[in-house]
Amino acid sequence: MSPIIETIGGVAAVLTTASFLPQVYQTWKTKSTESLSLPMLLMFFTGVCLWLIYGFALESMPIIISNIITIISAGLLVYFKLSFTKK
């Protein structure tokens, strides 16, 4: 793959991964998960896991690194949703 395409992939990975982090921080800080949909989070988490497998198959570091970070972020949101939801 050309260096330009890898750079585009890297920038896209940074932007899409970073865009998810404020939600994780806000949820952790406020302990409020009312506006988060558990089915959406589980579908998103599963999709990101599949993207990671795809990244390994392509040996694409931008896909691999961004999806590892996003898996951690999405996993935290799932944990928060299950932990902070009022029973």
N, CA, C and O atoms as a CHARMM CRD file, in Angstrom:
* protein
*
  348
    1    1 MET  N      0.85200  -1.16800   0.00000 PROA 1      0.00000
    2    1 MET  CA     0.00000   0.00000   0.00000 PROA 1      0.00000
    3    1 MET  C      0.90100   1.23500   0.00000 PROA 1      0.00000
    4    1 MET  O      1.97200   1.23900   0.60700 PROA 1      0.00000
    5    2 SER  N      0.45300   2.26600  -0.68200 PROA 2      0.00000
    6    2 SER  CA     1.27800   3.46400  -0.80500 PROA 2      0.00000
    7    2 SER  C      1.32100   4.23200   0.51800 PROA 2      0.00000
    8    2 SER  O      0.39200   4.15600   1.32200 PROA 2      0.00000
    9    3 PRO  N      2.41300   4.97100   0.73200 PROA 3      0.00000
   10    3 PRO  CA     2.52000   5.76300   1.96700 PROA 3      0.00000
   11    3 PRO  C      1.39800   6.79600   2.11900 PROA 3      0.00000
   12    3 PRO  O      0.97200   7.08300   3.23700 PROA 3      0.00000
   13    4 ILE  N      0.92500   7.34600   1.01800 PROA 4      0.00000
   14    4 ILE  CA    -0.15500   8.33000   1.09200 PROA 4      0.00000
   15    4 ILE  C     -1.44100   7.67200   1.59400 PROA 4      0.00000
   16    4 ILE  O     -2.14800   8.23200   2.43200 PROA 4      0.00000
   17    5 ILE  N     -1.73200   6.50000   1.08200 PROA 5      0.00000
   18    5 ILE  CA    -2.93300   5.77500   1.51100 PROA 5      0.00000
   19    5 ILE  C     -2.80500   5.38400   2.98200 PROA 5      0.00000
   20    5 ILE  O     -3.77600   5.49300   3.73200 PROA 5      0.00000
   21    6 GLU  N     -1.63300   4.93300   3.40400 PROA 6      0.00000
   22    6 GLU  CA    -1.41400   4.59700   4.81700 PROA 6      0.00000
   23    6 GLU  C     -1.58000   5.82900   5.70400 PROA 6      0.00000
   24    6 GLU  O     -2.11900   5.73300   6.80700 PROA 6      0.00000
   25    7 THR  N     -1.12000   6.98600   5.22800 PROA 7      0.00000
   26    7 THR  CA    -1.27100   8.23400   5.98300 PROA 7      0.00000
   27    7 THR  C     -2.74200   8.61000   6.11400 PROA 7      0.00000
   28    7 THR  O     -3.19700   8.99300   7.19200 PROA 7      0.00000
   29    8 ILE  N     -3.48100   8.50000   5.01600 PROA 8      0.00000
   30    8 ILE  CA    -4.92000   8.77600   5.06200 PROA 8      0.00000
   31    8 ILE  C     -5.59900   7.83800   6.06100 PROA 8      0.00000
   32    8 ILE  O     -6.43400   8.27000   6.85600 PROA 8      0.00000
   33    9 GLY  N     -5.24200   6.57000   6.01800 PROA 9      0.00000
   34    9 GLY  CA    -5.80000   5.60100   6.96000 PROA 9      0.00000
   35    9 GLY  C     -5.43100   5.93900   8.39300 PROA 9      0.00000
   36    9 GLY  O     -6.25100   5.79600   9.30000 PROA 9      0.00000
   37   10 GLY  N     -4.20600   6.38400   8.59900 PROA 10     0.00000
   38   10 GLY  CA    -3.76000   6.76100   9.93900 PROA 10     0.00000
   39   10 GLY  C     -4.51800   7.96000  10.47800 PROA 10     0.00000
   40   10 GLY  O     -4.93800   7.96400  11.63500 PROA 10     0.00000
   41   11 VAL  N     -4.69600   8.98100   9.64400 PROA 11     0.00000
   42   11 VAL  CA    -5.43900  10.17700  10.05600 PROA 11     0.00000
   43   11 VAL  C     -6.89400   9.81300  10.34600 PROA 11     0.00000
   44   11 VAL  O     -7.45300  10.25700  11.34900 PROA 11     0.00000
   45   12 ALA  N     -7.50600   9.01500   9.48600 PROA 12     0.00000
   46   12 ALA  CA    -8.88600   8.58400   9.70400 PROA 12     0.00000
   47   12 ALA  C     -9.00200   7.79900  11.01700 PROA 12     0.00000
   48   12 ALA  O     -9.95000   7.98500  11.78000 PROA 12     0.00000
   49   13 ALA  N     -8.03600   6.93100  11.26300 PROA 13     0.00000
   50   13 ALA  CA    -8.04900   6.13400  12.49500 PROA 13     0.00000
   51   13 ALA  C     -7.94400   7.02000  13.73200 PROA 13     0.00000
   52   13 ALA  O     -8.66600   6.80800  14.70600 PROA 13     0.00000
   53   14 VAL  N     -7.05900   8.00300  13.70400 PROA 14     0.00000
   54   14 VAL  CA    -6.89700   8.90500  14.84800 PROA 14     0.00000
   55   14 VAL  C     -8.18500   9.68700  15.08900 PROA 14     0.00000
   56   14 VAL  O     -8.64600   9.78900  16.22600 PROA 14     0.00000
   57   15 LEU  N     -8.76800  10.23800  14.02400 PROA 15     0.00000
   58   15 LEU  CA    -9.97400  11.05300  14.17300 PROA 15     0.00000
   59   15 LEU  C    -11.16300  10.24100  14.68400 PROA 15     0.00000
   60   15 LEU  O    -11.85600  10.67700  15.60300 PROA 15     0.00000
   61   16 THR  N    -11.40200   9.08600  14.11100 PROA 16     0.00000
   62   16 THR  CA   -12.56700   8.30900  14.52400 PROA 16     0.00000
   63   16 THR  C    -12.37700   7.71900  15.92600 PROA 16     0.00000
   64   16 THR  O    -13.33800   7.62900  16.69000 PROA 16     0.00000
   65   17 THR  N    -11.16700   7.32500  16.26600 PROA 17     0.00000
   66   17 THR  CA   -10.90600   6.79300  17.60100 PROA 17     0.00000
   67   17 THR  C    -10.98700   7.89800  18.64400 PROA 17     0.00000
   68   17 THR  O    -11.60600   7.72200  19.69300 PROA 17     0.00000
   69   18 ALA  N    -10.36700   9.03000  18.35900 PROA 18     0.00000
   70   18 ALA  CA   -10.36800  10.15200  19.30300 PROA 18     0.00000
   71   18 ALA  C    -11.77300  10.69800  19.52100 PROA 18     0.00000
   72   18 ALA  O    -12.08200  11.17800  20.61100 PROA 18     0.00000
   73   19 SER  N    -12.61800  10.63600  18.51800 PROA 19     0.00000
   74   19 SER  CA   -13.97100  11.17500  18.65400 PROA 19     0.00000
   75   19 SER  C    -14.79100  10.39400  19.68200 PROA 19     0.00000
   76   19 SER  O    -15.77300  10.91700  20.20800 PROA 19     0.00000
   77   20 PHE  N    -14.41100   9.18500  19.96700 PROA 20     0.00000
   78   20 PHE  CA   -15.12700   8.33200  20.90000 PROA 20     0.00000
   79   20 PHE  C    -14.70500   8.60000  22.34900 PROA 20     0.00000
   80   20 PHE  O    -15.47900   8.34600  23.27200 PROA 20     0.00000
   81   21 LEU  N    -13.50200   9.10300  22.55300 PROA 21     0.00000
   82   21 LEU  CA   -12.95200   9.26100  23.89800 PROA 21     0.00000
   83   21 LEU  C    -13.70800  10.27200  24.77000 PROA 21     0.00000
   84   21 LEU  O    -13.84900  10.02000  25.96600 PROA 21     0.00000
   85   22 PRO  N    -14.20400  11.40400  24.24000 PROA 22     0.00000
   86   22 PRO  CA   -14.96100  12.31000  25.11100 PROA 22     0.00000
   87   22 PRO  C    -16.20800  11.66100  25.72700 PROA 22     0.00000
   88   22 PRO  O    -16.57500  11.98200  26.85700 PROA 22     0.00000
   89   23 GLN  N    -16.85100  10.76500  25.00200 PROA 23     0.00000
   90   23 GLN  CA   -18.02400  10.06900  25.54800 PROA 23     0.00000
   91   23 GLN  C    -17.61600   9.18000  26.70500 PROA 23     0.00000
   92   23 GLN  O    -18.31300   9.11900  27.71800 PROA 23     0.00000
   93   24 VAL  N    -16.49800   8.49200  26.56600 PROA 24     0.00000
   94   24 VAL  CA   -16.01000   7.63400  27.64500 PROA 24     0.00000
   95   24 VAL  C    -15.71200   8.49000  28.87900 PROA 24     0.00000
   96   24 VAL  O    -16.10400   8.14000  29.99300 PROA 24     0.00000
   97   25 TYR  N    -15.01800   9.60900  28.67500 PROA 25     0.00000
   98   25 TYR  CA   -14.67000  10.48700  29.79600 PROA 25     0.00000
   99   25 TYR  C    -15.92000  11.05600  30.46000 PROA 25     0.00000
  100   25 TYR  O    -16.02700  11.04700  31.68700 PROA 25     0.00000
  101   26 GLN  N    -16.85900  11.54600  29.66800 PROA 26     0.00000
  102   26 GLN  CA   -18.08200  12.13400  30.22600 PROA 26     0.00000
  103   26 GLN  C    -18.87200  11.09800  31.01200 PROA 26     0.00000
  104   26 GLN  O    -19.38500  11.39800  32.09000 PROA 26     0.00000
  105   27 THR  N    -18.97200   9.89900  30.49100 PROA 27     0.00000
  106   27 THR  CA   -19.71600   8.84400  31.16900 PROA 27     0.00000
  107   27 THR  C    -19.03800   8.47100  32.48200 PROA 27     0.00000
  108   27 THR  O    -19.70600   8.28100  33.49800 PROA 27     0.00000
  109   28 TRP  N    -17.72200   8.36900  32.46200 PROA 28     0.00000
  110   28 TRP  CA   -16.97800   8.05100  33.67700 PROA 28     0.00000
  111   28 TRP  C    -17.14500   9.16000  34.71800 PROA 28     0.00000
  112   28 TRP  O    -17.34400   8.88800  35.90200 PROA 28     0.00000
  113   29 LYS  N    -17.06100  10.40400  34.26500 PROA 29     0.00000
  114   29 LYS  CA   -17.13200  11.55400  35.16800 PROA 29     0.00000
  115   29 LYS  C    -18.52500  11.70700  35.78200 PROA 29     0.00000
  116   29 LYS  O    -18.64900  11.92200  36.98800 PROA 29     0.00000
  117   30 THR  N    -19.57000  11.59800  34.96100 PROA 30     0.00000
  118   30 THR  CA   -20.93900  11.83300  35.43800 PROA 30     0.00000
  119   30 THR  C    -21.60600  10.57600  35.98900 PROA 30     0.00000
  120   30 THR  O    -22.59900  10.66700  36.71100 PROA 30     0.00000
  121   31 LYS  N    -21.07700   9.42700  35.65900 PROA 31     0.00000
  122   31 LYS  CA   -21.67100   8.13600  36.05000 PROA 31     0.00000
  123   31 LYS  C    -23.08600   7.97500  35.49600 PROA 31     0.00000
  124   31 LYS  O    -23.87900   7.19300  36.02000 PROA 31     0.00000
  125   32 SER  N    -23.39700   8.72100  34.43200 PROA 32     0.00000
  126   32 SER  CA   -24.72100   8.67100  33.81800 PROA 32     0.00000
  127   32 SER  C    -24.64500   7.92600  32.48200 PROA 32     0.00000
  128   32 SER  O    -23.88200   8.29100  31.58800 PROA 32     0.00000
  129   33 THR  N    -25.45300   6.88200  32.37800 PROA 33     0.00000
  130   33 THR  CA   -25.47800   6.09700  31.13900 PROA 33     0.00000
  131   33 THR  C    -26.88000   6.04400  30.53400 PROA 33     0.00000
  132   33 THR  O    -27.14800   5.23700  29.64300 PROA 33     0.00000
  133   34 GLU  N    -27.76500   6.90300  31.02100 PROA 34     0.00000
  134   34 GLU  CA   -29.15000   6.88000  30.55100 PROA 34     0.00000
  135   34 GLU  C    -29.27400   7.01800  29.04100 PROA 34     0.00000
  136   34 GLU  O    -30.11700   6.36900  28.42300 PROA 34     0.00000
  137   35 SER  N    -28.43900   7.85600  28.45000 PROA 35     0.00000
  138   35 SER  CA   -28.56400   8.12200  27.01600 PROA 35     0.00000
  139   35 SER  C    -27.81800   7.10300  26.16000 PROA 35     0.00000
  140   35 SER  O    -27.84100   7.19800  24.93300 PROA 35     0.00000
  141   36 LEU  N    -27.16000   6.13500  26.78500 PROA 36     0.00000
  142   36 LEU  CA   -26.42800   5.12100  26.03300 PROA 36     0.00000
  143   36 LEU  C    -27.28600   3.87800  25.84900 PROA 36     0.00000
  144   36 LEU  O    -27.88200   3.37300  26.80100 PROA 36     0.00000
  145   37 SER  N    -27.33900   3.39900  24.62900 PROA 37     0.00000
  146   37 SER  CA   -28.10700   2.20000  24.31000 PROA 37     0.00000
  147   37 SER  C    -27.19400   0.97300  24.40800 PROA 37     0.00000
  148   37 SER  O    -26.19400   0.88100  23.69600 PROA 37     0.00000
  149   38 LEU  N    -27.54200   0.03700  25.29200 PROA 38     0.00000
  150   38 LEU  CA   -26.73200  -1.17100  25.44000 PROA 38     0.00000
  151   38 LEU  C    -26.67900  -1.98800  24.13900 PROA 38     0.00000
  152   38 LEU  O    -25.59400  -2.44000  23.77100 PROA 38     0.00000
  153   39 PRO  N    -27.79500  -2.19900  23.42700 PROA 39     0.00000
  154   39 PRO  CA   -27.69200  -2.94100  22.16100 PROA 39     0.00000
  155   39 PRO  C    -26.74700  -2.25800  21.16400 PROA 39     0.00000
  156   39 PRO  O    -25.97800  -2.93400  20.47900 PROA 39     0.00000
  157   40 MET  N    -26.80200  -0.92000  21.08000 PROA 40     0.00000
  158   40 MET  CA   -25.90000  -0.20400  20.17600 PROA 40     0.00000
  159   40 MET  C    -24.45600  -0.41700  20.60400 PROA 40     0.00000
  160   40 MET  O    -23.59300  -0.67700  19.76500 PROA 40     0.00000
  161   41 LEU  N    -24.18300  -0.31100  21.90500 PROA 41     0.00000
  162   41 LEU  CA   -22.81600  -0.48900  22.38500 PROA 41     0.00000
  163   41 LEU  C    -22.30300  -1.89700  22.08800 PROA 41     0.00000
  164   41 LEU  O    -21.15200  -2.06600  21.68400 PROA 41     0.00000
  165   42 LEU  N    -23.14700  -2.90100  22.28400 PROA 42     0.00000
  166   42 LEU  CA   -22.73000  -4.28900  22.02000 PROA 42     0.00000
  167   42 LEU  C    -22.50200  -4.53400  20.53200 PROA 42     0.00000
  168   42 LEU  O    -21.56000  -5.22600  20.14600 PROA 42     0.00000
  169   43 MET  N    -23.37100  -3.96300  19.70000 PROA 43     0.00000
  170   43 MET  CA   -23.18300  -4.09900  18.25100 PROA 43     0.00000
  171   43 MET  C    -21.90200  -3.38200  17.81800 PROA 43     0.00000
  172   43 MET  O    -21.13300  -3.90800  17.01400 PROA 43     0.00000
  173   44 PHE  N    -21.67900  -2.19000  18.34800 PROA 44     0.00000
  174   44 PHE  CA   -20.48800  -1.42200  18.02800 PROA 44     0.00000
  175   44 PHE  C    -19.23100  -2.18000  18.45800 PROA 44     0.00000
  176   44 PHE  O    -18.27700  -2.28800  17.68700 PROA 44     0.00000
  177   45 PHE  N    -19.22700  -2.70800  19.69300 PROA 45     0.00000
  178   45 PHE  CA   -18.09200  -3.45700  20.21600 PROA 45     0.00000
  179   45 PHE  C    -17.78700  -4.67000  19.33200 PROA 45     0.00000
  180   45 PHE  O    -16.62700  -4.93700  19.01800 PROA 45     0.00000
  181   46 THR  N    -18.82400  -5.39600  18.93500 PROA 46     0.00000
  182   46 THR  CA   -18.64600  -6.56800  18.06800 PROA 46     0.00000
  183   46 THR  C    -18.07300  -6.15100  16.71300 PROA 46     0.00000
  184   46 THR  O    -17.16300  -6.79600  16.19300 PROA 46     0.00000
  185   47 GLY  N    -18.61100  -5.07400  16.14700 PROA 47     0.00000
  186   47 GLY  CA   -18.10700  -4.58100  14.86400 PROA 47     0.00000
  187   47 GLY  C    -16.64800  -4.17300  14.92900 PROA 47     0.00000
  188   47 GLY  O    -15.88300  -4.44300  14.00400 PROA 47     0.00000
  189   48 VAL  N    -16.25800  -3.52200  16.01600 PROA 48     0.00000
  190   48 VAL  CA   -14.86400  -3.09900  16.16300 PROA 48     0.00000
  191   48 VAL  C    -13.94500  -4.31800  16.31500 PROA 48     0.00000
  192   48 VAL  O    -12.82900  -4.32700  15.79700 PROA 48     0.00000
  193   49 CYS  N    -14.41800  -5.33700  17.02200 PROA 49     0.00000
  194   49 CYS  CA   -13.63700  -6.57900  17.12400 PROA 49     0.00000
  195   49 CYS  C    -13.41400  -7.19400  15.73900 PROA 49     0.00000
  196   49 CYS  O    -12.32600  -7.68200  15.43500 PROA 49     0.00000
  197   50 LEU  N    -14.44800  -7.16400  14.91700 PROA 50     0.00000
  198   50 LEU  CA   -14.31100  -7.69300  13.55500 PROA 50     0.00000
  199   50 LEU  C    -13.36600  -6.82900  12.72000 PROA 50     0.00000
  200   50 LEU  O    -12.59700  -7.35600  11.91500 PROA 50     0.00000
  201   51 TRP  N    -13.41600  -5.49300  12.90600 PROA 51     0.00000
  202   51 TRP  CA   -12.47000  -4.60900  12.22000 PROA 51     0.00000
  203   51 TRP  C    -11.03800  -4.93900  12.63700 PROA 51     0.00000
  204   51 TRP  O    -10.12500  -4.88400  11.81300 PROA 51     0.00000
  205   52 LEU  N    -10.83600  -5.27900  13.90600 PROA 52     0.00000
  206   52 LEU  CA    -9.49200  -5.63400  14.37200 PROA 52     0.00000
  207   52 LEU  C     -8.99700  -6.89900  13.68000 PROA 52     0.00000
  208   52 LEU  O     -7.84400  -6.96400  13.25200 PROA 52     0.00000
  209   53 ILE  N     -9.85000  -7.88900  13.57100 PROA 53     0.00000
  210   53 ILE  CA    -9.48100  -9.11900  12.85900 PROA 53     0.00000
  211   53 ILE  C     -9.13100  -8.79300  11.40800 PROA 53     0.00000
  212   53 ILE  O     -8.14900  -9.30200  10.86600 PROA 53     0.00000
  213   54 TYR  N     -9.94200  -7.94300  10.78900 PROA 54     0.00000
  214   54 TYR  CA    -9.69300  -7.51100   9.41500 PROA 54     0.00000
  215   54 TYR  C     -8.34600  -6.78600   9.31100 PROA 54     0.00000
  216   54 TYR  O     -7.58800  -7.00900   8.36800 PROA 54     0.00000
  217   55 GLY  N     -8.05800  -5.92700  10.27700 PROA 55     0.00000
  218   55 GLY  CA    -6.78700  -5.20700  10.28900 PROA 55     0.00000
  219   55 GLY  C     -5.60300  -6.15500  10.36500 PROA 55     0.00000
  220   55 GLY  O     -4.60200  -5.95500   9.67600 PROA 55     0.00000
  221   56 PHE  N     -5.70600  -7.19200  11.20100 PROA 56     0.00000
  222   56 PHE  CA    -4.63800  -8.18500  11.28200 PROA 56     0.00000
  223   56 PHE  C     -4.49500  -8.93900   9.96200 PROA 56     0.00000
  224   56 PHE  O     -3.38100  -9.22700   9.52500 PROA 56     0.00000
  225   57 ALA  N     -5.62700  -9.25700   9.32900 PROA 57     0.00000
  226   57 ALA  CA    -5.57600  -9.96900   8.04300 PROA 57     0.00000
  227   57 ALA  C     -4.86500  -9.13100   6.98400 PROA 57     0.00000
  228   57 ALA  O     -4.12400  -9.66300   6.15800 PROA 57     0.00000
  229   58 LEU  N     -5.09400  -7.81700   7.01400 PROA 58     0.00000
  230   58 LEU  CA    -4.44600  -6.91300   6.05200 PROA 58     0.00000
  231   58 LEU  C     -3.05800  -6.46500   6.49000 PROA 58     0.00000
  232   58 LEU  O     -2.30900  -5.87000   5.71500 PROA 58     0.00000
  233   59 GLU  N     -2.72700  -6.76400   7.75800 PROA 59     0.00000
  234   59 GLU  CA    -1.47500  -6.28100   8.35000 PROA 59     0.00000
  235   59 GLU  C     -1.38900  -4.75900   8.27800 PROA 59     0.00000
  236   59 GLU  O     -0.34500  -4.19400   7.95300 PROA 59     0.00000
  237   60 SER  N     -2.51900  -4.10700   8.59200 PROA 60     0.00000
  238   60 SER  CA    -2.61400  -2.64800   8.53600 PROA 60     0.00000
  239   60 SER  C     -2.55000  -2.07500   9.94900 PROA 60     0.00000
  240   60 SER  O     -3.50100  -2.18700  10.72300 PROA 60     0.00000
  241   61 MET  N     -1.41300  -1.45900  10.27000 PROA 61     0.00000
  242   61 MET  CA    -1.22600  -0.90700  11.60300 PROA 61     0.00000
  243   61 MET  C     -2.25000   0.17300  11.96300 PROA 61     0.00000
  244   61 MET  O     -2.70900   0.18900  13.10500 PROA 61     0.00000
  245   62 PRO  N     -2.63800   1.08300  11.04600 PROA 62     0.00000
  246   62 PRO  CA    -3.66600   2.05300  11.43100 PROA 62     0.00000
  247   62 PRO  C     -4.97400   1.39300  11.87200 PROA 62     0.00000
  248   62 PRO  O     -5.59900   1.83100  12.83700 PROA 62     0.00000
  249   63 ILE  N     -5.38400   0.34300  11.16600 PROA 63     0.00000
  250   63 ILE  CA    -6.61200  -0.36000  11.52700 PROA 63     0.00000
  251   63 ILE  C     -6.42900  -1.10200  12.84500 PROA 63     0.00000
  252   63 ILE  O     -7.31900  -1.08200  13.69500 PROA 63     0.00000
  253   64 ILE  N     -5.30000  -1.74700  13.02000 PROA 64     0.00000
  254   64 ILE  CA    -5.04400  -2.53000  14.23000 PROA 64     0.00000
  255   64 ILE  C     -5.00000  -1.62800  15.46300 PROA 64     0.00000
  256   64 ILE  O     -5.70800  -1.87700  16.43900 PROA 64     0.00000
  257   65 ILE  N     -4.18300  -0.59500  15.42500 PROA 65     0.00000
  258   65 ILE  CA    -3.99500   0.26600  16.59400 PROA 65     0.00000
  259   65 ILE  C     -5.28600   1.00100  16.95200 PROA 65     0.00000
  260   65 ILE  O     -5.68300   1.04200  18.11600 PROA 65     0.00000
  261   66 SER  N     -5.93700   1.58100  15.94300 PROA 66     0.00000
  262   66 SER  CA    -7.15600   2.34000  16.24800 PROA 66     0.00000
  263   66 SER  C     -8.24300   1.44800  16.81100 PROA 66     0.00000
  264   66 SER  O     -8.98600   1.86600  17.69800 PROA 66     0.00000
  265   67 ASN  N     -8.35100   0.23300  16.31500 PROA 67     0.00000
  266   67 ASN  CA    -9.39900  -0.64800  16.80100 PROA 67     0.00000
  267   67 ASN  C     -9.09000  -1.23500  18.17200 PROA 67     0.00000
  268   67 ASN  O    -10.01400  -1.53300  18.93000 PROA 67     0.00000
  269   68 ILE  N     -7.82800  -1.40500  18.50600 PROA 68     0.00000
  270   68 ILE  CA    -7.48200  -1.82300  19.87000 PROA 68     0.00000
  271   68 ILE  C     -7.90500  -0.73800  20.85500 PROA 68     0.00000
  272   68 ILE  O     -8.50800  -1.03000  21.88800 PROA 68     0.00000
  273   69 ILE  N     -7.58600   0.51200  20.53200 PROA 69     0.00000
  274   69 ILE  CA    -7.97000   1.62700  21.39900 PROA 69     0.00000
  275   69 ILE  C     -9.48900   1.73900  21.48600 PROA 69     0.00000
  276   69 ILE  O    -10.03700   1.96600  22.56500 PROA 69     0.00000
  277   70 THR  N    -10.16600   1.58300  20.35700 PROA 70     0.00000
  278   70 THR  CA   -11.62400   1.69900  20.34200 PROA 70     0.00000
  279   70 THR  C    -12.28700   0.54100  21.07800 PROA 70     0.00000
  280   70 THR  O    -13.32000   0.73700  21.71900 PROA 70     0.00000
  281   71 ILE  N    -11.72100  -0.65300  21.00300 PROA 71     0.00000
  282   71 ILE  CA   -12.24600  -1.79600  21.76100 PROA 71     0.00000
  283   71 ILE  C    -12.17800  -1.50000  23.25700 PROA 71     0.00000
  284   71 ILE  O    -13.11900  -1.79000  23.99500 PROA 71     0.00000
  285   72 ILE  N    -11.07100  -0.92800  23.69700 PROA 72     0.00000
  286   72 ILE  CA   -10.94200  -0.57600  25.11400 PROA 72     0.00000
  287   72 ILE  C    -11.99900   0.46300  25.49000 PROA 72     0.00000
  288   72 ILE  O    -12.66200   0.33600  26.52000 PROA 72     0.00000
  289   73 SER  N    -12.15200   1.49200  24.65000 PROA 73     0.00000
  290   73 SER  CA   -13.13000   2.54900  24.92100 PROA 73     0.00000
  291   73 SER  C    -14.55700   2.00000  24.94100 PROA 73     0.00000
  292   73 SER  O    -15.32600   2.29200  25.85700 PROA 73     0.00000
  293   74 ALA  N    -14.90100   1.21400  23.94100 PROA 74     0.00000
  294   74 ALA  CA   -16.25000   0.64800  23.86800 PROA 74     0.00000
  295   74 ALA  C    -16.47900  -0.33000  25.02100 PROA 74     0.00000
  296   74 ALA  O    -17.56800  -0.38500  25.59200 PROA 74     0.00000
  297   75 GLY  N    -15.45300  -1.09400  25.35200 PROA 75     0.00000
  298   75 GLY  CA   -15.55900  -2.01500  26.48500 PROA 75     0.00000
  299   75 GLY  C    -15.81500  -1.27800  27.78600 PROA 75     0.00000
  300   75 GLY  O    -16.59700  -1.72800  28.62300 PROA 75     0.00000
  301   76 LEU  N    -15.14100  -0.12600  27.95400 PROA 76     0.00000
  302   76 LEU  CA   -15.38600   0.69100  29.14400 PROA 76     0.00000
  303   76 LEU  C    -16.82100   1.19500  29.18100 PROA 76     0.00000
  304   76 LEU  O    -17.45100   1.18700  30.23900 PROA 76     0.00000
  305   77 LEU  N    -17.34700   1.63200  28.04300 PROA 77     0.00000
  306   77 LEU  CA   -18.72600   2.10900  28.01400 PROA 77     0.00000
  307   77 LEU  C    -19.71900   0.99500  28.32700 PROA 77     0.00000
  308   77 LEU  O    -20.70700   1.22600  29.02500 PROA 77     0.00000
  309   78 VAL  N    -19.47000  -0.20000  27.82400 PROA 78     0.00000
  310   78 VAL  CA   -20.33400  -1.34000  28.14900 PROA 78     0.00000
  311   78 VAL  C    -20.26200  -1.60400  29.65600 PROA 78     0.00000
  312   78 VAL  O    -21.28900  -1.79700  30.30600 PROA 78     0.00000
  313   79 TYR  N    -19.05200  -1.61000  30.20100 PROA 79     0.00000
  314   79 TYR  CA   -18.88600  -1.80400  31.64100 PROA 79     0.00000
  315   79 TYR  C    -19.62500  -0.72400  32.42700 PROA 79     0.00000
  316   79 TYR  O    -20.34300  -1.02700  33.38000 PROA 79     0.00000
  317   80 PHE  N    -19.44700   0.53900  32.02600 PROA 80     0.00000
  318   80 PHE  CA   -20.13400   1.64100  32.69500 PROA 80     0.00000
  319   80 PHE  C    -21.65000   1.47400  32.60500 PROA 80     0.00000
  320   80 PHE  O    -22.36400   1.67800  33.58700 PROA 80     0.00000
  321   81 LYS  N    -22.12500   1.10800  31.43700 PROA 81     0.00000
  322   81 LYS  CA   -23.57300   0.94400  31.24400 PROA 81     0.00000
  323   81 LYS  C    -24.10500  -0.12600  32.19700 PROA 81     0.00000
  324   81 LYS  O    -25.15900   0.05500  32.80700 PROA 81     0.00000
  325   82 LEU  N    -23.38900  -1.22400  32.32300 PROA 82     0.00000
  326   82 LEU  CA   -23.83300  -2.30600  33.19900 PROA 82     0.00000
  327   82 LEU  C    -23.65600  -1.95600  34.68200 PROA 82     0.00000
  328   82 LEU  O    -24.44000  -2.39500  35.52300 PROA 82     0.00000
  329   83 SER  N    -22.62800  -1.16800  34.99700 PROA 83     0.00000
  330   83 SER  CA   -22.32800  -0.83700  36.39000 PROA 83     0.00000
  331   83 SER  C    -23.11100   0.36100  36.91800 PROA 83     0.00000
  332   83 SER  O    -23.55000   0.35800  38.06900 PROA 83     0.00000
  333   84 PHE  N    -23.28700   1.37900  36.08600 PROA 84     0.00000
  334   84 PHE  CA   -23.87500   2.62400  36.55600 PROA 84     0.00000
  335   84 PHE  C    -25.39200   2.68600  36.39000 PROA 84     0.00000
  336   84 PHE  O    -26.02900   3.60200  36.90800 PROA 84     0.00000
  337   85 THR  N    -25.97100   1.73600  35.68400 PROA 85     0.00000
  338   85 THR  CA   -27.41200   1.73900  35.48100 PROA 85     0.00000
  339   85 THR  C    -28.11200   1.48000  36.79900 PROA 85     0.00000
  340   85 THR  O    -27.79800   0.52500  37.51000 PROA 85     0.00000
  341   86 LYS  N    -29.06400   2.34100  37.11400 PROA 86     0.00000
  342   86 LYS  CA   -29.79800   2.19100  38.36600 PROA 86     0.00000
  343   86 LYS  C    -30.65500   0.94900  38.31500 PROA 86     0.00000
  344   86 LYS  O    -31.34300   0.68500  37.32900 PROA 86     0.00000
  345   87 LYS  N    -30.60500   0.20900  39.36800 PROA 87     0.00000
  346   87 LYS  CA   -31.34000  -1.05300  39.41200 PROA 87     0.00000
  347   87 LYS  C    -32.70800  -0.84900  39.98800 PROA 87     0.00000
  348   87 LYS  O    -33.47700  -1.80300  40.10500 PROA 87     0.00000
